[in-house]
Amino acid sequence: MNRQSKDHASETTFLSNAENLKKFMRLPQNGQLIAEYIWIDSEGGTRSKSRTLPEKEAQYQPEELPIWNFDGSSTGQAPGEDSDVYLKPVAVFPDPFRGSPNILVLSECWNADGTPNKFNHRYEAAKLMEAHADQVPWFGLEQEYTLLDLNDRPYGWPKNGFPAPQGPYYCGVGAGKVVQRDIVEAHYKCCLYAGVKISGTNAEVMPAQWEFQVGPCDGIEMGDHLWLARFLLHRVSEEFGAKVSFDPKPIPGEWNGAGLHTNFSTENMRKEGGMKYIEDAIKKLESRHKEHIAVYGEGNDKRLTGRHETGSIDSFTYGVANRGASIRIPRECGAKGYGYFEDRRPASNADPYQITGIIMETCFGAVSE
């Protein structure tokens, strides 16, 4: 076997054999279903494992599902001498990989003493959403990401160089402008099947960079749906032999970074005269700029430079239709006098529970224990 054949063989061993798998996926399950429990680990990634449950006529609700556990010492979430971390189901979705009646079970992580694990950011966010539910908060998140090959190089980039400068890639169509559209299309369909409130997708400014949008979602649902969409993206990319990077600045230099732009409104903001409430919220966000930056993602200083459609990490600015500001008010909303605003500061690797939670806290107040 020549060198090229060996390289090709080593690459293909990482890929799923979809045709071989089909005959097994068609086998009957004899009244049982597979529940894939999903959780967030200490590094902001997703983990999962499967268990068998009896099939039931109606879809399981979270409170009907058993609490499970995993070895937290292997995920950076617990010490070896007290390693059990409990999985508490919080949301259930149809499984697009195994099909009906199988399910995906998004779960919170809890310690054995009954306290939320320190990486369980959903717990605090849910308390804030419940306390301020009368505001009827809507969120929409724009998740940017970069597809990498198995050598951690952006997919489709020359091995010993760089592609042509940015310009033709944003919302691009055609060979040489976009790569791995198969992954994007498969992910979109998986989200729709699972009931994730995905609202769109597009190729981004840097080649091999894409974005999908989730929302509008009400309250804690935003974090649940964004995390499930991230899991689905990793799972789909696995089958195509690609990696997903949420690094906010995967390639240094004259290449755009990746963000998690956060669109937010309340019932008052969405009504006529809502601009007053939007401006009040923006003033509150300005007063806690540093606190927000602290939870808006790792490595965000490399992205928020004041260039490449970002504001500076050290200053807070806002404006109508200004993509170089911390907060952007869409032109349509500025003209109507009501609607929503976009927080452009969060990095692509930020936790949506932390983002949505601190926005609620800043705008409407903390929740006492």
JOBEL-V497381 format. One record per residue. N is the residue number from 0. RES is the residue in one letter. PHI is phi as a letter, one per 40 degrees, with the letter a starting at -180 (NA if undefined). NEAR is the number of other C-alpha atoms within 10 Angstrom. D_CENTER is the distance of its C-alpha to the mean C-alpha in Angstrom with 1 decimal. Layout:
# JOBEL-V497381
N/RES/PHI/NEAR/D_CENTER
N/RES/PHI/NEAR/D_CENTER
This chain:
# JOBEL-V497381
0/M/NA/7/42.2
1/N/c/6/41.5
2/R/c/8/38.8
3/Q/c/8/36.7
4/S/c/10/36.9
5/K/c/10/35.9
6/D/c/11/32.8
7/H/c/10/31.9
8/A/c/12/32.6
9/S/c/10/30.4
10/E/c/13/27.4
11/T/c/12/27.8
12/T/c/10/28.0
13/F/c/14/24.3
14/L/c/14/23.7
15/S/c/13/23.9
16/N/c/11/27.2
17/A/c/10/26.1
18/E/c/8/29.7
19/N/c/9/31.0
20/L/c/10/28.2
21/K/d/10/29.0
22/K/c/9/32.3
23/F/c/9/30.8
24/M/c/13/28.0
25/R/c/10/30.8
26/L/c/8/32.7
27/P/c/8/33.2
28/Q/b/12/31.6
29/N/f/8/34.7
30/G/g/10/33.3
31/Q/b/14/30.4
32/L/b/19/26.7
33/I/b/21/24.0
34/A/b/25/21.2
35/E/c/21/18.3
36/Y/c/23/17.2
37/I/b/23/13.6
38/W/a/23/12.9
39/I/b/23/11.2
40/D/c/18/13.7
41/S/c/15/15.3
42/E/b/11/13.6
43/G/g/15/9.9
44/G/b/16/9.9
45/T/b/17/10.2
46/R/b/13/13.8
47/S/a/17/15.8
48/K/a/13/19.5
49/S/b/13/21.7
50/R/a/10/24.6
51/T/c/11/27.2
52/L/b/14/27.9
53/P/c/10/30.5
54/E/c/16/29.6
55/K/b/11/30.2
56/E/c/6/30.9
57/A/c/7/28.1
58/Q/c/15/24.5
59/Y/d/16/24.1
60/Q/c/13/22.8
61/P/d/16/21.0
62/E/c/11/24.3
63/E/c/9/26.2
64/L/c/15/24.3
65/P/c/11/25.7
66/I/c/14/24.2
67/W/b/15/23.8
68/N/a/17/23.5
69/F/a/16/22.7
70/D/c/16/24.1
71/G/c/21/22.2
72/S/c/15/24.4
73/S/c/12/22.8
74/T/b/16/19.2
75/G/g/14/20.4
76/Q/b/24/20.1
77/A/a/18/23.9
78/P/c/13/27.3
79/G/c/12/29.3
80/E/c/7/32.0
81/D/a/12/29.8
82/S/c/19/27.0
83/D/c/19/26.1
84/V/b/22/22.8
85/Y/c/21/22.6
86/L/b/21/19.8
87/K/b/21/20.1
88/P/c/23/18.6
89/V/b/15/16.8
90/A/a/19/15.5
91/V/b/23/16.8
92/F/b/22/15.9
93/P/c/22/18.2
94/D/c/22/17.8
95/P/c/19/17.7
96/F/c/16/18.9
97/R/c/16/21.9
98/G/g/15/22.5
99/S/c/12/24.3
100/P/c/18/25.2
101/N/c/22/22.5
102/I/b/23/19.4
103/L/b/24/16.0
104/V/b/28/16.2
105/L/c/24/13.3
106/S/b/24/15.2
107/E/c/24/15.8
108/C/b/28/17.8
109/W/b/21/21.3
110/N/c/20/24.3
111/A/c/14/27.7
112/D/c/8/29.2
113/G/g/8/27.2
114/T/b/11/24.9
115/P/c/18/21.1
116/N/d/20/20.0
117/K/c/13/19.4
118/F/c/17/15.8
119/N/c/22/15.3
120/H/c/20/13.9
121/R/c/24/13.5
122/Y/d/19/17.3
123/E/c/16/18.1
124/A/c/25/15.6
125/A/c/18/17.1
126/K/c/17/20.5
127/L/c/24/19.9
128/M/c/22/18.7
129/E/c/13/21.8
130/A/c/17/24.1
131/H/b/19/23.3
132/A/c/14/22.8
133/D/c/10/25.8
134/Q/c/17/23.9
135/V/f/13/21.9
136/P/c/21/18.6
137/W/b/21/16.4
138/F/b/22/13.0
139/G/a/25/11.2
140/L/b/29/8.1
141/E/b/23/8.5
142/Q/c/24/5.9
143/E/c/26/8.6
144/Y/a/27/9.2
145/T/b/26/12.7
146/L/c/23/14.3
147/L/b/22/17.0
148/D/c/16/20.1
149/L/c/13/21.3
150/N/b/10/23.1
151/D/g/13/20.0
152/R/b/17/21.3
153/P/d/25/19.3
154/Y/d/21/20.1
155/G/g/18/23.3
156/W/c/17/24.4
157/P/d/10/28.1
158/K/c/10/28.7
159/N/b/5/31.0
160/G/i/7/29.9
161/F/b/10/27.6
162/P/c/12/27.0
163/A/c/12/28.6
164/P/d/12/27.4
165/Q/d/15/24.5
166/G/i/13/25.7
167/P/c/16/25.7
168/Y/c/22/22.1
169/Y/c/17/20.2
170/C/f/15/20.1
171/G/c/17/22.6
172/V/b/13/24.5
173/G/h/8/26.7
174/A/d/7/27.3
175/G/g/14/27.0
176/K/b/20/24.4
177/V/b/22/21.4
178/V/b/23/20.5
179/Q/f/17/18.9
180/R/c/14/18.6
181/D/d/12/19.2
182/I/c/18/15.7
183/V/c/20/14.2
184/E/c/12/16.7
185/A/c/14/16.3
186/H/c/25/12.5
187/Y/d/20/13.4
188/K/c/14/16.2
189/C/c/21/14.5
190/C/c/24/12.0
191/L/c/15/15.3
192/Y/c/15/17.2
193/A/c/21/15.0
194/G/g/17/15.0
195/V/c/25/11.4
196/K/c/19/12.1
197/I/c/24/11.0
198/S/b/16/13.4
199/G/i/12/13.7
200/T/a/19/13.1
201/N/a/16/15.2
202/A/c/23/16.4
203/E/b/25/16.0
204/V/c/22/18.8
205/M/c/24/18.9
206/P/c/28/19.9
207/A/g/22/17.4
208/Q/b/28/14.5
209/W/b/25/12.6
210/E/a/21/10.3
211/F/b/22/9.1
212/Q/b/21/9.2
213/V/b/22/8.7
214/G/h/20/11.6
215/P/c/19/14.0
216/C/b/21/13.3
217/D/c/16/15.8
218/G/g/24/15.3
219/I/c/23/13.5
220/E/d/20/12.4
221/M/c/22/9.6
222/G/c/27/7.9
223/D/c/20/9.1
224/H/c/25/8.0
225/L/c/26/4.2
226/W/c/23/4.8
227/L/c/23/7.4
228/A/c/26/6.0
229/R/c/19/4.6
230/F/d/20/8.0
231/L/c/23/9.8
232/L/c/21/9.1
233/H/c/18/10.5
234/R/c/17/13.1
235/V/c/22/14.2
236/S/c/21/14.5
237/E/d/16/16.5
238/E/c/14/19.1
239/F/b/16/19.5
240/G/g/16/20.0
241/A/b/23/17.2
242/K/b/21/14.8
243/V/b/20/11.3
244/S/b/20/11.2
245/F/b/24/8.8
246/D/c/22/12.2
247/P/c/27/12.8
248/K/a/22/16.3
249/P/c/22/16.6
250/I/b/14/20.1
251/P/c/10/22.5
252/G/g/8/24.9
253/E/c/11/24.9
254/W/b/16/21.4
255/N/c/22/18.6
256/G/c/30/15.7
257/A/b/29/12.0
258/G/b/29/10.5
259/L/b/29/8.0
260/H/d/21/11.0
261/T/b/22/11.3
262/N/c/21/14.0
263/F/a/22/16.1
264/S/a/23/19.4
265/T/b/20/21.8
266/E/d/15/24.6
267/N/c/19/27.0
268/M/c/24/25.1
269/R/c/18/25.0
270/K/c/13/28.7
271/E/d/12/31.6
272/G/g/14/32.2
273/G/c/20/28.5
274/M/c/23/28.6
275/K/d/14/30.4
276/Y/c/21/27.5
277/I/c/22/25.0
278/E/c/15/27.3
279/D/c/11/27.9
280/A/c/19/24.2
281/I/c/22/23.9
282/K/c/14/27.0
283/K/c/14/25.5
284/L/c/22/22.3
285/E/c/18/24.8
286/S/c/12/26.6
287/R/b/14/23.7
288/H/d/17/22.2
289/K/c/15/22.5
290/E/c/13/21.0
291/H/c/19/17.8
292/I/d/18/17.7
293/A/c/11/18.1
294/V/b/17/14.7
295/Y/c/23/12.8
296/G/h/25/12.0
297/E/c/16/14.4
298/G/g/16/16.6
299/N/c/25/15.9
300/D/c/15/19.7
301/K/c/13/19.8
302/R/c/28/17.7
303/L/c/26/19.2
304/T/b/15/22.7
305/G/g/15/23.9
306/R/b/14/23.8
307/H/f/15/21.6
308/E/g/15/20.5
309/T/b/20/19.7
310/G/c/23/21.7
311/S/c/17/23.2
312/I/c/18/21.6
313/D/c/12/25.1
314/S/b/13/25.7
315/F/b/18/24.4
316/T/b/14/25.2
317/Y/a/22/24.5
318/G/a/16/26.0
319/V/c/16/26.1
320/A/g/16/24.4
321/N/b/17/24.0
322/R/c/19/21.0
323/G/b/20/22.6
324/A/b/23/22.4
325/S/c/26/20.1
326/I/b/26/20.1
327/R/b/22/20.8
328/I/c/26/22.7
329/P/d/17/22.6
330/R/d/13/26.2
331/E/c/13/26.5
332/C/c/18/25.7
333/G/c/16/28.1
334/A/c/12/30.8
335/K/c/12/30.5
336/G/g/18/30.3
337/Y/a/22/27.3
338/G/i/25/23.7
339/Y/a/25/20.6
340/F/b/25/19.5
341/E/b/22/16.6
342/D/c/21/15.6
343/R/c/23/15.1
344/R/c/27/15.1
345/P/d/28/11.6
346/A/c/29/10.7
347/S/c/29/7.8
348/N/c/24/7.8
349/A/c/22/8.2
350/D/c/23/7.5
351/P/c/27/6.9
352/Y/c/23/10.0
353/Q/c/20/11.9
354/I/c/25/11.3
355/T/c/27/12.4
356/G/c/24/15.0
357/I/c/23/16.7
358/I/c/21/17.0
359/M/c/23/18.7
360/E/c/17/20.8
361/T/c/20/21.9
362/C/c/16/22.8
363/F/b/15/24.4
364/G/h/13/25.3
365/A/c/16/24.5
366/V/b/14/25.2
367/S/c/7/28.2
368/E/c/4/28.3
